[in-house]
Amino acid sequence: MALKYPALMIFVVIFFPNKLCFAQKVYQVKYESQADVKIFPVKYESQCDLKVFWVKYESQSSKDGLWFHVEYESQADINIYYVKYESQADLKIFYVDYESNAGWKNKEKIQLLKRKEKKK
């Protein structure tokens, strides 16, 4: 009986990894102090940590780097703030033209986009 639960967890981690812990619904805050992560868009893909593609529908934000802009902070998985200088950023992003190009280049930064706890 004890083996069923670890097997289930392994199944979930293998087949649904993006649903477990990574933010895709994004809200841009007005002040740096409100942000979960400070980001800086870079000019070249080789400089980024994460390649981002903005999707039109929430249901499309199923993979890391596919971001959906929400209208209200309470709907967001992560609050972002654009910083003026690269040195101020927690995460450097590069906007891609195609959904299939989105994803991590620097997986060491992956913990920055873990889902924040929703207040009930």
Beta strands, then each sheet from edge to edge (+ up, - down):
strand 1: 25-28
strand 2: 37-41
strand 3: 50-54
strand 4: 66-69
strand 5: 78-82
strand 6: 91-95
strand 7: 103-104
sheet 1: 7+ 3- 4- 1- 5- 2- 6-
end
